Amino acid sequence: MQLERSLKVEALKMVTMRSPWIMASILCIGMLALGVMDGIGIAQVGLDATPETHPGLAEPIGPLEYIGTELLSTGQVLLVIVGAILGAAEYRHHQLRTTFLDTTSRLSVLVTKWVVSLVFMVVISFIAAWLTFVGVQLGLGDVGLSPASLSTTTWRLIAGSVLGWTVLGLISQAVAMLCKTAIVPIVVLVPLGFGLGELLAGVWKPMRFFPTTVGNALYASPVHPSDVGISQAIIVLSIWLVIVLGATIVVLTRRDVGARG
């Protein structure tokens, strides 16, 4: 009964919060727009274009079903921001403290919050990733795939995006709850997701197993291969998620969470 009540409360909070939905709308619309622009640009130079035939290209055009994967790291970063906003919002108007005072189990409260966030992030991630590839194929026009029937490979990339983005979003939310601010996960995870992580991985090998870098491995393309396999990436991301959520549970169930003011 307590769990059912908590789920209803958290679901209501999620539905009525404005900032996550605004960010989710920006994510979906932005990824669609980026996909269309990417597809139009590739259609203009041709699918067989290479840096030799078109000096403006930094690399060859990848296989048709993989076109658009280079945009997915942007979606990952935006979902990190969504997670950070959700985590920091728990301290607005003393929400987390009030909720803890109204329950006999802080653990059930935290689990309920993450379950609701999980559902929200999975849905938003799927829509945004799907719109990315749909936008690419629309931009490609006649040379592209039918947006209504994407290839099996493309659907696998969408599934990988949903998994990677959702895990990063939950990690970001938990870190924001631990630090009582959205700034920490944004400052740490956003630059790493925008390419800094890949750069550091080339200098320091263990950086390959940082969440943002591992997340990119789930939708790697032949043009941008990853040193981490998909199965290995899923295992590593699961370990990171368990560690971060576990640390959050330990800290928030033992201290007076207070409020930011």
C-alpha positions as CSV (number, residue, x, y, z in Angstrom):
1,M,0.0,0.0,0.0
2,Q,2.8,2.4,0.9
3,L,4.6,1.5,-2.3
4,E,1.5,2.1,-4.4
5,R,1.0,5.5,-2.7
6,S,4.6,6.5,-3.3
7,L,4.4,5.6,-7.0
8,K,1.3,7.7,-7.4
9,V,2.9,10.7,-5.7
10,E,6.1,10.4,-7.7
11,A,4.3,10.0,-10.9
12,L,2.2,13.0,-10.2
13,K,5.3,15.0,-9.4
14,M,6.9,14.0,-12.6
15,V,3.8,14.9,-14.7
16,T,3.5,18.3,-13.0
17,M,7.2,19.4,-13.1
18,R,7.9,21.8,-15.9
19,S,11.7,21.8,-16.3
20,P,12.2,18.1,-17.2
21,W,9.4,18.3,-19.8
22,I,10.9,21.4,-21.3
23,M,14.3,19.7,-21.6
24,A,12.6,16.6,-23.0
25,S,10.9,18.7,-25.7
26,I,14.2,20.4,-26.6
27,L,15.8,17.0,-26.7
28,C,13.3,15.4,-29.1
29,I,12.8,18.5,-31.4
30,G,16.6,19.2,-31.4
31,M,17.5,15.6,-32.3
32,L,15.0,15.6,-35.1
33,A,16.3,18.9,-36.5
34,L,19.9,17.7,-36.2
35,G,19.0,14.5,-38.0
36,V,17.3,16.3,-40.9
37,M,20.3,18.7,-41.3
38,D,22.8,15.9,-41.2
39,G,20.8,13.9,-43.8
40,I,20.5,16.9,-46.1
41,G,24.2,17.6,-45.9
42,I,25.1,14.0,-46.7
43,A,22.6,13.9,-49.6
44,Q,24.3,16.9,-51.1
45,V,27.8,15.3,-51.2
46,G,26.5,11.7,-51.9
47,L,26.7,8.5,-49.9
48,D,30.0,7.5,-51.6
49,A,31.8,10.7,-50.8
50,T,35.3,10.5,-49.2
51,P,37.8,13.0,-48.0
52,E,39.7,12.4,-51.3
53,T,36.7,13.3,-53.5
54,H,35.4,16.0,-51.1
55,P,38.2,17.7,-49.2
56,G,35.7,19.3,-46.8
57,L,34.9,15.9,-45.3
58,A,37.0,14.7,-42.3
59,E,36.1,11.1,-42.9
60,P,34.2,8.8,-45.3
61,I,30.4,8.5,-45.1
62,G,29.5,5.4,-43.1
63,P,27.0,2.7,-44.0
64,L,23.5,4.0,-44.7
65,E,22.0,2.4,-41.5
66,Y,24.7,4.0,-39.3
67,I,24.3,7.5,-40.5
68,G,23.2,9.7,-37.6
69,T,25.1,7.8,-34.9
70,E,27.5,10.7,-34.5
71,L,24.6,12.8,-33.3
72,L,23.6,10.4,-30.5
73,S,26.3,11.7,-28.1
74,T,24.4,15.0,-28.1
75,G,21.2,13.3,-27.0
76,Q,23.2,11.5,-24.2
77,V,24.4,14.9,-22.9
78,L,20.9,16.4,-23.0
79,L,19.5,13.5,-21.0
80,V,22.3,13.9,-18.4
81,I,21.1,17.4,-18.0
82,V,17.5,16.1,-17.6
83,G,18.7,13.7,-14.9
84,A,20.6,16.5,-13.1
85,I,17.5,18.7,-13.1
86,L,15.4,15.9,-11.6
87,G,17.9,15.2,-8.9
88,A,18.4,18.8,-7.9
89,A,14.6,19.4,-7.9
90,E,14.3,17.1,-4.9
91,Y,15.6,19.9,-2.7
92,R,13.3,22.6,-4.0
93,H,10.8,23.6,-1.3
94,H,12.2,20.9,1.0
95,Q,10.5,18.2,-1.1
96,L,12.9,15.4,-0.2
97,R,13.0,16.1,3.5
98,T,9.2,16.4,3.6
99,T,8.8,13.1,1.8
100,F,11.2,11.3,4.1
101,L,9.4,12.6,7.2
102,D,6.1,11.2,5.7
103,T,7.4,7.6,5.3
104,T,8.9,4.8,7.4
105,S,11.2,3.7,4.7
106,R,13.6,6.1,2.9
107,L,14.8,3.2,0.7
108,S,11.3,2.7,-0.7
109,V,11.1,6.4,-1.5
110,L,14.4,6.5,-3.3
111,V,13.6,3.3,-5.3
112,T,10.2,4.7,-6.2
113,K,11.7,7.9,-7.5
114,W,14.2,6.1,-9.6
115,V,11.5,3.7,-11.1
116,V,9.4,6.7,-12.1
117,S,12.5,8.5,-13.5
118,L,13.5,5.3,-15.3
119,V,10.1,5.1,-17.1
120,F,10.3,8.7,-18.1
121,M,13.8,8.5,-19.4
122,V,13.2,5.3,-21.4
123,V,10.2,6.9,-23.2
124,I,12.0,10.2,-23.9
125,S,15.2,8.4,-25.0
126,F,13.4,6.2,-27.4
127,I,11.4,9.0,-29.0
128,A,14.5,11.2,-29.3
129,A,16.7,8.5,-30.7
130,W,14.1,7.3,-33.1
131,L,13.5,10.9,-34.3
132,T,17.2,11.3,-34.9
133,F,17.3,8.5,-37.4
134,V,13.9,9.4,-38.9
135,G,15.3,12.9,-39.4
136,V,18.4,11.6,-41.1
137,Q,16.4,9.5,-43.5
138,L,14.0,12.3,-44.3
139,G,17.0,14.6,-45.0
140,L,18.5,11.9,-47.3
141,G,15.4,11.8,-49.3
142,D,15.2,9.2,-52.1
143,V,18.7,7.8,-51.3
144,G,17.7,7.1,-47.7
145,L,15.7,4.4,-46.0
146,S,12.0,4.6,-45.4
147,P,11.5,6.5,-42.1
148,A,8.5,4.1,-41.5
149,S,10.7,1.0,-41.7
150,L,14.2,1.5,-40.4
151,S,16.7,-1.4,-40.7
152,T,17.4,-3.9,-38.0
153,T,20.8,-2.4,-37.4
154,T,19.2,1.1,-36.9
155,W,16.7,-0.4,-34.4
156,R,19.7,-1.9,-32.5
157,L,21.4,1.5,-32.4
158,I,18.2,3.0,-31.1
159,A,18.0,0.3,-28.3
160,G,21.6,1.0,-27.4
161,S,20.9,4.7,-27.2
162,V,17.9,4.2,-24.9
163,L,20.0,2.0,-22.6
164,G,23.1,4.3,-22.6
165,W,21.1,7.5,-22.2
166,T,18.9,6.2,-19.5
167,V,21.7,4.8,-17.3
168,L,23.6,8.1,-17.7
169,G,20.5,10.0,-16.8
170,L,19.9,8.0,-13.6
171,I,23.6,8.3,-12.6
172,S,23.3,12.1,-13.2
173,Q,20.1,12.3,-11.1
174,A,21.7,10.3,-8.2
175,V,24.8,12.5,-8.2
176,A,22.7,15.6,-8.2
177,M,20.8,14.2,-5.2
178,L,24.0,13.5,-3.4
179,C,25.5,16.9,-4.1
180,K,22.2,18.8,-3.7
181,T,22.8,20.6,-7.0
182,A,22.6,20.0,-10.7
183,I,25.9,21.7,-11.3
184,V,28.2,18.8,-10.3
185,P,26.9,16.2,-12.8
186,I,26.5,18.7,-15.5
187,V,30.1,20.1,-15.1
188,V,31.6,16.6,-14.9
189,L,29.5,14.5,-17.4
190,V,28.6,17.0,-20.1
191,P,32.2,17.8,-21.3
192,L,33.1,14.1,-21.1
193,G,30.1,13.3,-23.2
194,F,30.9,15.9,-25.8
195,G,34.2,14.3,-26.7
196,L,36.6,15.0,-23.8
197,G,36.1,11.5,-22.6
198,E,37.2,10.0,-25.9
199,L,40.2,12.3,-25.9
200,L,41.2,11.3,-22.4
201,A,40.7,7.6,-23.2
202,G,43.4,7.9,-25.9
203,V,45.8,9.1,-23.2
204,W,44.7,7.1,-20.2
205,K,43.2,3.7,-21.1
206,P,41.1,3.3,-17.9
207,M,39.1,6.3,-19.1
208,R,37.5,3.9,-21.7
209,F,35.4,2.5,-18.9
210,F,34.0,5.9,-17.7
211,P,30.2,5.9,-18.0
212,T,30.0,8.5,-20.9
213,T,32.7,6.7,-22.9
214,V,31.1,3.3,-22.3
215,G,27.7,4.7,-23.2
216,N,29.0,5.7,-26.7
217,A,30.2,2.1,-27.3
218,L,26.5,1.0,-27.4
219,Y,26.0,2.8,-30.7
220,A,29.4,2.8,-32.2
221,S,29.7,2.8,-36.0
222,P,32.3,1.3,-38.4
223,V,33.5,4.8,-38.9
224,H,33.9,5.4,-35.2
225,P,34.5,2.0,-33.7
226,S,34.8,1.5,-29.9
227,D,37.5,-0.5,-28.0
228,V,34.7,-1.7,-25.7
229,G,32.3,-4.4,-26.9
230,I,28.5,-4.1,-26.4
231,S,28.3,-6.9,-23.8
232,Q,31.3,-5.4,-21.9
233,A,29.7,-1.9,-22.1
234,I,26.4,-3.2,-20.6
235,I,28.3,-4.9,-17.8
236,V,30.4,-1.8,-17.0
237,L,27.4,0.6,-17.1
238,S,25.5,-1.8,-14.8
239,I,28.4,-1.7,-12.3
240,W,28.5,2.1,-12.5
241,L,24.8,2.4,-11.9
242,V,24.8,0.0,-8.9
243,I,27.8,1.8,-7.4
244,V,26.3,5.3,-7.8
245,L,22.7,4.4,-6.7
246,G,24.1,2.3,-3.8
247,A,26.2,5.2,-2.6
248,T,23.2,7.5,-2.8
249,I,21.1,5.1,-0.9
250,V,23.7,4.8,1.9
251,V,24.2,8.5,2.2
252,L,20.5,9.7,2.0
253,T,19.2,7.0,4.3
254,R,21.6,7.9,7.1
255,R,21.8,11.7,7.0
256,D,19.4,14.5,7.5
257,V,19.0,15.7,3.9
258,G,18.1,19.2,4.9
259,A,17.4,21.6,2.1
260,R,19.2,24.1,-0.1
261,G,17.3,27.0,1.4
